[in-house]
Amino acid sequence: MANYEVEMKRYFTFCKSAFCQNFLYTEISEAQFLAKYMPLKKVLNSEFVLIAEHEGNMVGLMLALHDFYCKHEKRLDCKTIARNSSMQYVGVAHELTSRMIKIAKEQQH
């Protein structure tokens, strides 16, 4: 993630679209989103950020963080998983999850 803030703005736009129809969705501004996500820059491993794209557009996102509170084993917490709601992208979240599990195992999480 060469330009973290630009990437976070991209994630905000995608997540807003992906989650806006969810039952407990609460709208937040881009500034509020950035206030929450900019501090993660220090702990976010880019290997734990997976993006699915189709024709140059983001259609899926999975973001996981190392669980710093777990002292007895290495593990990840999935912070965000989202996909475009179009039916043509059914299975994208499953594929991102499968890939994240593979990466976590390779890194002994």
MMTF fields as JSON, N, C-alpha, C and O atoms, coordinates in Angstrom:
{
  "mmtfVersion": "1.0.0",
  "mmtfProducer": "UNKNOWN",
  "numBonds": 435,
  "numAtoms": 436,
  "numGroups": 109,
  "numChains": 1,
  "numModels": 1,
  "chainsPerModel": [1],
  "groupsPerChain": [109],
  "chainIdList": ["A"],
  "bondAtomList": [4, 2, 8, 6, 12, 10, 16, 14, 20, 18, 24, 22, 28, 26, 32, 30, 36, 34, 40, 38, 44, 42, 48, 46, 52, 50, 56, 54, 60, 58, 64, 62, 68, 66, 72, 70, 76, 74, 80, 78, 84, 82, 88, 86, 92, 90, 96, 94, 100, 98, 104, 102, 108, 106, 112, 110, 116, 114, 120, 118, 124, 122, 128, 126, 132, 130, 136, 134, 140, 138, 144, 142, 148, 146, 152, 150, 156, 154, 160, 158, 164, 162, 168, 166, 172, 170, 176, 174, 180, 178, 184, 182, 188, 186, 192, 190, 196, 194, 200, 198, 204, 202, 208, 206, 212, 210, 216, 214, 220, 218, 224, 222, 228, 226, 232, 230, 236, 234, 240, 238, 244, 242, 248, 246, 252, 250, 256, 254, 260, 258, 264, 262, 268, 266, 272, 270, 276, 274, 280, 278, 284, 282, 288, 286, 292, 290, 296, 294, 300, 298, 304, 302, 308, 306, 312, 310, 316, 314, 320, 318, 324, 322, 328, 326, 332, 330, 336, 334, 340, 338, 344, 342, 348, 346, 352, 350, 356, 354, 360, 358, 364, 362, 368, 366, 372, 370, 376, 374, 380, 378, 384, 382, 388, 386, 392, 390, 396, 394, 400, 398, 404, 402, 408, 406, 412, 410, 416, 414, 420, 418, 424, 422, 428, 426, 432, 430],
  "bondOrderList": [1, 1, 1, 1, 1, 1, 1, 1, 1, 1, 1, 1, 1, 1, 1, 1, 1, 1, 1, 1, 1, 1, 1, 1, 1, 1, 1, 1, 1, 1, 1, 1, 1, 1, 1, 1, 1, 1, 1, 1, 1, 1, 1, 1, 1, 1, 1, 1, 1, 1, 1, 1, 1, 1, 1, 1, 1, 1, 1, 1, 1, 1, 1, 1, 1, 1, 1, 1, 1, 1, 1, 1, 1, 1, 1, 1, 1, 1, 1, 1, 1, 1, 1, 1, 1, 1, 1, 1, 1, 1, 1, 1, 1, 1, 1, 1, 1, 1, 1, 1, 1, 1, 1, 1, 1, 1, 1, 1],
  "groupList": [{"groupName": "MET", "atomNameList": ["N", "CA", "C", "O"], "elementList": ["N", "C", "C", "O"], "formalChargeList": [0, 0, 0, 0], "bondAtomList": [1, 0, 2, 1, 3, 2], "bondOrderList": [1, 1, 2], "singleLetterCode": "M", "chemCompType": "L-PEPTIDE LINKING"}, {"groupName": "ALA", "atomNameList": ["N", "CA", "C", "O"], "elementList": ["N", "C", "C", "O"], "formalChargeList": [0, 0, 0, 0], "bondAtomList": [1, 0, 2, 1, 3, 2], "bondOrderList": [1, 1, 2], "singleLetterCode": "A", "chemCompType": "L-PEPTIDE LINKING"}, {"groupName": "ASN", "atomNameList": ["N", "CA", "C", "O"], "elementList": ["N", "C", "C", "O"], "formalChargeList": [0, 0, 0, 0], "bondAtomList": [1, 0, 2, 1, 3, 2], "bondOrderList": [1, 1, 2], "singleLetterCode": "N", "chemCompType": "L-PEPTIDE LINKING"}, {"groupName": "TYR", "atomNameList": ["N", "CA", "C", "O"], "elementList": ["N", "C", "C", "O"], "formalChargeList": [0, 0, 0, 0], "bondAtomList": [1, 0, 2, 1, 3, 2], "bondOrderList": [1, 1, 2], "singleLetterCode": "Y", "chemCompType": "L-PEPTIDE LINKING"}, {"groupName": "GLU", "atomNameList": ["N", "CA", "C", "O"], "elementList": ["N", "C", "C", "O"], "formalChargeList": [0, 0, 0, 0], "bondAtomList": [1, 0, 2, 1, 3, 2], "bondOrderList": [1, 1, 2], "singleLetterCode": "E", "chemCompType": "L-PEPTIDE LINKING"}, {"groupName": "VAL", "atomNameList": ["N", "CA", "C", "O"], "elementList": ["N", "C", "C", "O"], "formalChargeList": [0, 0, 0, 0], "bondAtomList": [1, 0, 2, 1, 3, 2], "bondOrderList": [1, 1, 2], "singleLetterCode": "V", "chemCompType": "L-PEPTIDE LINKING"}, {"groupName": "LYS", "atomNameList": ["N", "CA", "C", "O"], "elementList": ["N", "C", "C", "O"], "formalChargeList": [0, 0, 0, 0], "bondAtomList": [1, 0, 2, 1, 3, 2], "bondOrderList": [1, 1, 2], "singleLetterCode": "K", "chemCompType": "L-PEPTIDE LINKING"}, {"groupName": "ARG", "atomNameList": ["N", "CA", "C", "O"], "elementList": ["N", "C", "C", "O"], "formalChargeList": [0, 0, 0, 0], "bondAtomList": [1, 0, 2, 1, 3, 2], "bondOrderList": [1, 1, 2], "singleLetterCode": "R", "chemCompType": "L-PEPTIDE LINKING"}, {"groupName": "PHE", "atomNameList": ["N", "CA", "C", "O"], "elementList": ["N", "C", "C", "O"], "formalChargeList": [0, 0, 0, 0], "bondAtomList": [1, 0, 2, 1, 3, 2], "bondOrderList": [1, 1, 2], "singleLetterCode": "F", "chemCompType": "L-PEPTIDE LINKING"}, {"groupName": "THR", "atomNameList": ["N", "CA", "C", "O"], "elementList": ["N", "C", "C", "O"], "formalChargeList": [0, 0, 0, 0], "bondAtomList": [1, 0, 2, 1, 3, 2], "bondOrderList": [1, 1, 2], "singleLetterCode": "T", "chemCompType": "L-PEPTIDE LINKING"}, {"groupName": "CYS", "atomNameList": ["N", "CA", "C", "O"], "elementList": ["N", "C", "C", "O"], "formalChargeList": [0, 0, 0, 0], "bondAtomList": [1, 0, 2, 1, 3, 2], "bondOrderList": [1, 1, 2], "singleLetterCode": "C", "chemCompType": "L-PEPTIDE LINKING"}, {"groupName": "SER", "atomNameList": ["N", "CA", "C", "O"], "elementList": ["N", "C", "C", "O"], "formalChargeList": [0, 0, 0, 0], "bondAtomList": [1, 0, 2, 1, 3, 2], "bondOrderList": [1, 1, 2], "singleLetterCode": "S", "chemCompType": "L-PEPTIDE LINKING"}, {"groupName": "GLN", "atomNameList": ["N", "CA", "C", "O"], "elementList": ["N", "C", "C", "O"], "formalChargeList": [0, 0, 0, 0], "bondAtomList": [1, 0, 2, 1, 3, 2], "bondOrderList": [1, 1, 2], "singleLetterCode": "Q", "chemCompType": "L-PEPTIDE LINKING"}, {"groupName": "LEU", "atomNameList": ["N", "CA", "C", "O"], "elementList": ["N", "C", "C", "O"], "formalChargeList": [0, 0, 0, 0], "bondAtomList": [1, 0, 2, 1, 3, 2], "bondOrderList": [1, 1, 2], "singleLetterCode": "L", "chemCompType": "L-PEPTIDE LINKING"}, {"groupName": "ILE", "atomNameList": ["N", "CA", "C", "O"], "elementList": ["N", "C", "C", "O"], "formalChargeList": [0, 0, 0, 0], "bondAtomList": [1, 0, 2, 1, 3, 2], "bondOrderList": [1, 1, 2], "singleLetterCode": "I", "chemCompType": "L-PEPTIDE LINKING"}, {"groupName": "PRO", "atomNameList": ["N", "CA", "C", "O"], "elementList": ["N", "C", "C", "O"], "formalChargeList": [0, 0, 0, 0], "bondAtomList": [1, 0, 2, 1, 3, 2], "bondOrderList": [1, 1, 2], "singleLetterCode": "P", "chemCompType": "L-PEPTIDE LINKING"}, {"groupName": "HIS", "atomNameList": ["N", "CA", "C", "O"], "elementList": ["N", "C", "C", "O"], "formalChargeList": [0, 0, 0, 0], "bondAtomList": [1, 0, 2, 1, 3, 2], "bondOrderList": [1, 1, 2], "singleLetterCode": "H", "chemCompType": "L-PEPTIDE LINKING"}, {"groupName": "GLY", "atomNameList": ["N", "CA", "C", "O"], "elementList": ["N", "C", "C", "O"], "formalChargeList": [0, 0, 0, 0], "bondAtomList": [1, 0, 2, 1, 3, 2], "bondOrderList": [1, 1, 2], "singleLetterCode": "G", "chemCompType": "PEPTIDE LINKING"}, {"groupName": "ASP", "atomNameList": ["N", "CA", "C", "O"], "elementList": ["N", "C", "C", "O"], "formalChargeList": [0, 0, 0, 0], "bondAtomList": [1, 0, 2, 1, 3, 2], "bondOrderList": [1, 1, 2], "singleLetterCode": "D", "chemCompType": "L-PEPTIDE LINKING"}],
  "groupTypeList": [0, 1, 2, 3, 4, 5, 4, 0, 6, 7, 3, 8, 9, 8, 10, 6, 11, 1, 8, 10, 12, 2, 8, 13, 3, 9, 4, 14, 11, 4, 1, 12, 8, 13, 1, 6, 3, 0, 15, 13, 6, 6, 5, 13, 2, 11, 4, 8, 5, 13, 14, 1, 4, 16, 4, 17, 2, 0, 5, 17, 13, 0, 13, 1, 13, 16, 18, 8, 3, 10, 6, 16, 4, 6, 7, 13, 18, 10, 6, 9, 14, 1, 7, 2, 11, 11, 0, 12, 3, 5, 17, 5, 1, 16, 4, 13, 9, 11, 7, 0, 14, 6, 14, 1, 6, 4, 12, 12, 16],
  "groupIdList": [1, 2, 3, 4, 5, 6, 7, 8, 9, 10, 11, 12, 13, 14, 15, 16, 17, 18, 19, 20, 21, 22, 23, 24, 25, 26, 27, 28, 29, 30, 31, 32, 33, 34, 35, 36, 37, 38, 39, 40, 41, 42, 43, 44, 45, 46, 47, 48, 49, 50, 51, 52, 53, 54, 55, 56, 57, 58, 59, 60, 61, 62, 63, 64, 65, 66, 67, 68, 69, 70, 71, 72, 73, 74, 75, 76, 77, 78, 79, 80, 81, 82, 83, 84, 85, 86, 87, 88, 89, 90, 91, 92, 93, 94, 95, 96, 97, 98, 99, 100, 101, 102, 103, 104, 105, 106, 107, 108, 109],
  "secStructList": [7, 7, 1, 2, 2, 2, 2, 2, 2, 2, 2, 2, 2, 2, 2, 2, 2, 2, 2, 6, 6, 1, 6, 6, 7, 7, 7, 7, 7, 2, 2, 2, 2, 2, 2, 2, 2, 4, 4, 4, 4, 4, 6, 7, 7, 4, 4, 4, 3, 3, 3, 3, 3, 3, 6, 6, 3, 3, 3, 3, 3, 3, 3, 3, 3, 3, 7, 6, 6, 7, 7, 1, 1, 7, 7, 3, 3, 3, 3, 3, 3, 3, 3, 7, 1, 1, 4, 4, 4, 6, 6, 2, 2, 2, 2, 2, 2, 2, 2, 2, 2, 2, 2, 2, 2, 2, 6, 6, 7],
  "xCoordList": [0.838, 0.0, 0.886, 1.215, 1.252, 2.174, 1.588, 2.285, 0.319, -0.317, -1.512, -2.625, -1.26, -2.243, -3.55, -4.629, -3.466, -4.691, -5.541, -6.765, -4.915, -5.658, -6.352, -7.513, -5.636, -6.235, -7.41, -8.442, -7.268, -8.355, -9.584, -10.713, -9.38, -10.508, -11.198, -12.423, -10.409, -10.969, -11.781, -12.873, -11.248, -11.963, -13.261, -14.292, -13.208, -14.412, -15.524, -16.657, -15.202, -16.207, -16.798, -18.012, -15.939, -16.42, -17.263, -18.353, -16.778, -17.503, -18.847, -19.83, -18.889, -20.157, -21.188, -22.338, -20.779, -21.676, -22.033, -23.185, -21.049, -21.267, -22.152, -22.921, -22.06, -22.764, -24.042, -24.798, -24.307, -25.4, -26.78, -27.675, -26.973, -28.274, -28.359, -29.402, -27.289, -27.283, -28.203, -28.376, -28.782, -29.764, -29.268, -29.991, -28.08, -27.577, -26.587, -25.817, -26.605, -25.684, -25.936, -27.077, -24.862, -24.917, -23.989, -22.8, -24.523, -23.736, -22.658, -22.906, -21.458, -20.39, -19.776, -19.86, -19.172, -18.531, -17.154, -16.614, -16.611, -15.259, -14.276, -13.358, -14.463, -13.571, -13.635, -12.606, -14.835, -14.977, -14.308, -13.637, -14.495, -13.877, -12.356, -11.692, -11.816, -10.365, -9.848, -8.759, -10.618, -10.209, -10.088, -9.256, -10.907, -10.849, -9.742, -9.086, -9.531, -8.625, -7.196, -6.28, -6.972, -5.603, -4.671, -3.516, -5.123, -4.235, -3.824, -2.82, -4.581, -4.241, -2.99, -2.418, -2.572, -1.399, -0.192, 0.596, -0.051, 1.098, 1.077, 2.13, -0.103, -0.221, -0.745, -0.774, -1.152, -1.743, -0.655, 0.196, -0.697, 0.221, -0.461, -1.549, 0.154, -0.481, -0.773, -1.617, -0.093, -0.389, -1.757, -2.316, -2.295, -3.603, -4.71, -5.767, -4.454, -5.464, -5.618, -4.698, -6.782, -7.046, -8.144, -9.172, -7.914, -8.875, -9.182, -8.278, -10.469, -10.902, -11.368, -12.125, -10.906, -11.295, -11.85, -11.46, -12.754, -13.303, -13.372, -14.017, -12.71, -12.668, -12.242, -12.794, -11.248, -10.697, -11.482, -11.092, -12.584, -13.407, -13.287, -13.266, -13.21, -13.176, -14.528, -15.569, -14.513, -15.751, -15.717, -16.725, -14.57, -14.45, -13.273, -12.274, -13.402, -12.348, -12.34, -13.386, -11.158, -10.983, -9.766, -8.688, -9.957, -8.897, -8.829, -9.814, -7.666, -7.473, -6.283, -5.362, -6.327, -5.269, -4.742, -5.488, -3.462, -2.9, -3.613, -3.816, -3.991, -4.649, -3.578, -3.02, -3.3, -2.251, -2.653, -1.795, -3.946, -4.413, -4.268, -4.228, -4.191, -4.055, -2.588, -1.726, -2.311, -0.928, -0.52, 0.673, -1.475, -1.127, -0.943, -0.469, -1.308, -1.107, -1.161, -1.674, -0.624, -0.739, -2.069, -2.38, -2.846, -4.092, -4.468, -3.964, -5.376, -5.85, -7.286, -8.062, -7.623, -9.01, -9.423, -8.753, -10.511, -11.041, -11.775, -12.821, -11.231, -11.83, -12.956, -14.011, -12.73, -13.702, -13.712, -12.662, -14.913, -15.08, -16.34, -17.412, -16.19, -17.311, -17.181, -16.09, -18.326, -18.32, -19.404, -20.361, -19.235, -20.258, -21.52, -21.44, -22.671, -23.914, -24.482, -25.451, -23.904, -24.384, -24.24, -23.239, -25.244, -25.241, -24.056, -23.657, -23.49, -22.36, -21.119, -20.156, -21.134, -19.985, -20.222, -19.455, -21.279, -21.496, -20.268, -19.827, -19.731, -18.547, -17.254, -16.235, -17.286, -16.071, -15.602, -14.411, -16.51, -16.126, -15.559, -14.599, -16.149, -15.641, -14.217, -13.351, -13.981, -12.646, -11.634, -10.518, -12.007, -11.101, -10.785, -9.644, -11.797, -11.597, -10.647, -9.749, -10.839, -9.95, -8.511, -7.579, -8.343, -6.989, -6.37, -5.175, -7.186, -6.667, -6.24, -5.21, -7.008, -6.642, -5.308, -4.453, -5.136, -3.874, -2.7, -1.658, -2.869, -1.814, -1.51, -0.347, -2.561, -2.372, -1.586, -0.697, -1.91, -1.181, 0.273, 1.17, 0.509, 1.884, 2.696, 3.905, 2.023, 2.694, 2.583, 2.922, 2.107, 1.972, 1.057, 1.357, -0.041, -1.082, -2.11, -3.091],
  "yCoordList": [-1.172, 0.0, 1.238, 1.793, 1.644, 2.769, 4.061, 4.81, 4.328, 5.536, 5.12, 4.961, 4.949, 4.396, 5.188, 4.597, 6.503, 7.31, 7.167, 7.073, 7.149, 6.963, 5.605, 5.495, 4.567, 3.23, 3.211, 2.608, 3.86, 3.879, 4.597, 4.192, 5.637, 6.33, 5.412, 5.416, 4.634, 3.66, 2.601, 2.23, 2.122, 1.128, 1.724, 1.051, 2.987, 3.639, 3.634, 3.252, 4.056, 4.114, 2.737, 2.59, 1.734, 0.376, -0.133, -0.663, 0.021, -0.493, 0.203, -0.432, 1.486, 2.217, 1.603, 1.392, 1.319, 0.699, -0.732, -1.147, -1.477, -2.887, -3.065, -4.024, -2.166, -2.349, -1.527, -1.765, -0.586, 0.374, -0.268, 0.332, -1.46, -2.124, -3.083, -3.7, -3.212, -4.121, -3.609, -2.402, -4.531, -4.242, -3.22, -2.277, -3.386, -2.505, -1.457, -0.901, -1.189, -0.214, 1.174, 1.624, 1.835, 3.222, 4.03, 3.731, 5.026, 5.865, 6.623, 7.163, 6.647, 7.486, 8.249, 7.828, 9.351, 10.164, 9.583, 8.76, 10.037, 9.623, 10.044, 9.294, 11.224, 11.71, 10.798, 10.504, 10.35, 9.432, 8.09, 7.518, 7.597, 6.337, 6.449, 5.57, 7.53, 7.725, 7.858, 7.379, 8.501, 8.633, 7.262, 7.072, 6.318, 4.963, 4.129, 3.345, 4.29, 3.404, 3.921, 3.113, 5.209, 5.72, 5.203, 4.894, 5.098, 4.561, 3.096, 2.644, 2.368, 0.968, 0.829, -0.257, 1.908, 1.859, 1.241, 0.526, 1.512, 1.025, -0.487, -1.098, -1.097, -2.526, -3.367, -4.594, -2.729, -3.455, -4.02, -3.287, -5.32, -6.011, -6.093, -6.658, -5.547, -5.52, -6.918, -7.067, -7.943, -9.311, -9.767, -10.729, -9.085, -9.437, -8.516, -8.391, -7.887, -7.086, -7.691, -7.636, -8.264, -8.897, -8.133, -7.795, -7.869, -7.128, -7.944, -8.415, -8.107, -8.732, -7.612, -6.73, -7.66, -6.641, -7.302, -8.412, -6.61, -7.036, -5.809, -4.816, -5.884, -4.774, -3.465, -2.4, -3.567, -2.387, -1.867, -0.87, -2.523, -2.088, -3.068, -4.281, -2.534, -3.388, -4.079, -3.423, -5.395, -6.156, -6.964, -7.554, -6.995, -7.704, -7.181, -6.733, -7.242, -6.754, -7.605, -7.873, -8.022, -8.673, -8.056, -7.979, -7.621, -6.979, -7.673, -7.711, -8.219, -8.896, -8.285, -7.745, -8.383, -7.848, -8.947, -9.831, -8.884, -9.778, -9.499, -8.341, -10.554, -10.414, -10.24, -11.219, -9.004, -8.706, -9.075, -9.171, -9.282, -9.624, -11.105, -11.491, -11.929, -13.369, -13.684, -13.48, -14.171, -14.426, -15.892, -16.196, -16.804, -18.226, -18.78, -19.905, -18.013, -18.453, -17.244, -16.186, -17.421, -16.374, -16.573, -17.675, -15.514, -15.608, -14.247, -13.207, -14.299, -13.091, -12.811, -13.723, -11.532, -11.096, -10.5, -9.611, -10.987, -10.425, -9.143, -9.179, -8.018, -6.709, -6.395, -5.902, -6.682, -6.343, -7.417, -7.858, -7.833, -8.663, -8.173, -8.09, -7.855, -7.295, -7.681, -7.947, -7.703, -7.925, -7.079, -6.667, -6.831, -6.158, -7.003, -8.229, -6.385, -7.132, -7.764, -8.518, -7.472, -8.076, -9.593, -10.107, -10.3, -11.764, -12.36, -13.485, -11.653, -12.212, -12.354, -13.015, -11.74, -11.823, -12.747, -12.732, -13.546, -14.566, -15.476, -15.923, -15.743, -16.588, -15.815, -16.393, -14.509, -13.699, -13.707, -13.877, -13.527, -13.514, -14.872, -14.941, -15.941, -17.286, -17.445, -17.984, -16.98, -17.078, -16.241, -16.698, -15.034, -14.202, -14.864, -14.832, -15.46, -16.154, -17.331, -17.527, -18.112, -19.251, -18.794, -19.412, -17.718, -17.198, -16.663, -16.84, -16.006, -15.483, -16.63, -16.536, -17.699, -18.862, -19.43, -19.782, -19.518, -20.027, -19.131, -19.628, -17.828, -16.878, -16.991, -16.998, -17.08, -17.185, -18.445, -18.406, -19.554, -20.801, -20.678, -21.138, -20.059, -19.865, -19.015, -19.201, -18.085, -17.201, -17.729, -17.036, -18.953, -19.653, -18.927, -18.832, -18.426, -17.845, -18.916, -18.667],
  "zCoordList": [0.0, 0.0, 0.0, 1.048, -1.174, -1.325, -0.767, -0.082, -1.051, -0.536, 0.312, -0.188, 1.592, 2.52, 2.54, 2.493, 2.609, 2.694, 1.434, 1.524, 0.276, -0.979, -0.973, -1.368, -0.521, -0.449, 0.52, 0.226, 1.667, 2.646, 2.085, 2.36, 1.317, 0.687, -0.317, -0.436, -1.026, -1.972, -1.215, -1.645, -0.096, 0.716, 1.255, 1.286, 1.678, 2.196, 1.155, 1.45, -0.052, -1.118, -1.371, -1.508, -1.432, -1.681, -0.511, -0.724, 0.704, 1.874, 2.059, 2.441, 1.794, 1.906, 0.971, 1.357, -0.247, -1.221, -0.82, -0.945, -0.341, -0.004, 1.223, 1.288, 2.194, 3.459, 3.614, 4.556, 2.74, 2.964, 3.095, 3.691, 2.558, 2.665, 3.857, 4.076, 4.619, 5.769, 6.871, 7.043, 7.6, 8.637, 9.662, 9.983, 10.168, 11.224, 10.716, 11.499, 9.424, 8.835, 9.412, 9.51, 9.787, 10.236, 9.341, 9.235, 8.718, 7.807, 8.58, 9.658, 8.004, 8.541, 7.373, 6.219, 7.692, 6.656, 6.332, 7.07, 5.213, 4.86, 5.954, 6.287, 6.505, 7.57, 8.797, 9.405, 9.162, 10.297, 9.998, 10.857, 8.785, 8.369, 8.46, 9.011, 7.919, 7.951, 9.382, 9.695, 10.244, 11.643, 12.309, 13.197, 11.887, 12.44, 11.804, 12.489, 10.51, 9.78, 9.638, 9.479, 9.689, 9.543, 10.647, 10.354, 11.904, 12.941, 12.707, 13.258, 11.908, 11.632, 10.769, 10.673, 10.153, 9.271, 9.979, 9.359, 11.257, 12.021, 12.226, 12.411, 12.197, 12.512, 11.354, 11.444, 10.283, 9.158, 8.252, 7.746, 8.062, 7.162, 5.799, 5.689, 4.775, 3.45, 2.911, 2.028, 3.424, 2.993, 3.48, 2.953, 4.48, 5.016, 4.497, 5.114, 3.373, 2.676, 1.287, 0.471, 1.029, -0.26, -0.978, -0.39, -2.248, -3.062, -4.302, -4.991, -4.578, -5.828, -6.747, -6.341, -7.986, -8.961, -10.213, -10.575, -10.856, -12.137, -13.028, -12.688, -14.157, -15.114, -14.446, -14.725, -13.559, -12.905, -11.719, -11.111, -11.376, -10.246, -9.09, -9.294, -7.873, -6.697, -6.552, -6.575, -6.404, -6.215, -4.926, -4.536, -4.266, -3.002, -2.206, -2.769, -0.886, 0.005, 1.264, 1.855, 1.663, 2.959, 3.622, 3.034, 4.849, 5.616, 6.971, 7.708, 7.293, 8.576, 9.304, 8.689, 10.61, 11.465, 12.377, 12.797, 12.677, 13.686, 15.006, 15.371, 15.717, 17.014, 18.09, 18.585, 18.444, 19.416, 20.842, 21.719, 21.083, 22.423, 22.734, 23.902, 21.715, 21.925, 22.214, 21.358, 23.396, 23.812, 23.661, 23.694, 23.496, 23.456, 22.042, 21.884, 21.013, 19.633, 18.703, 19.067, 17.496, 16.48, 15.765, 15.314, 15.664, 14.912, 14.352, 14.773, 13.384, 12.72, 13.117, 13.403, 13.129, 13.263, 11.928, 11.402, 11.39, 10.15, 10.509, 11.158, 10.09, 10.381, 9.409, 9.809, 8.134, 7.101, 6.033, 5.565, 5.651, 4.465, 3.767, 4.366, 2.505, 1.751, 0.288, -0.215, -0.378, -1.818, -2.453, -1.799, -3.728, -4.514, -4.437, -4.515, -4.288, -4.09, -5.358, -5.287, -6.494, -7.735, -7.665, -7.168, -8.165, -8.125, -8.872, -8.573, -9.822, -10.559, -9.68, -10.071, -8.498, -7.601, -6.409, -5.447, -6.474, -5.452, -5.452, -6.51, -4.301, -4.186, -3.994, -3.617, -4.25, -4.096, -2.639, -2.38, -1.698, -0.281, 0.132, 0.899, -0.374, -0.08, -0.61, 0.078, -1.818, -2.411, -1.629, -1.379, -1.244, -0.449, 0.891, 1.351, 1.51, 2.781, 2.613, 3.432, 1.561, 1.293, 1.104, 1.618, 0.37, 0.143, 1.43, 1.667, 2.265, 3.532, 4.441, 5.108, 4.476, 5.29, 4.819, 5.632, 3.507, 2.949, 3.361, 3.789, 3.231, 3.61, 5.104, 5.507, 5.923, 7.374, 7.728, 8.577, 7.083, 7.345, 6.922, 7.628, 5.774, 5.304, 6.277, 6.42, 6.939, 7.902, 9.335, 10.294, 9.458, 10.743, 11.722, 12.912, 11.221, 12.072, 12.345, 13.045]
}
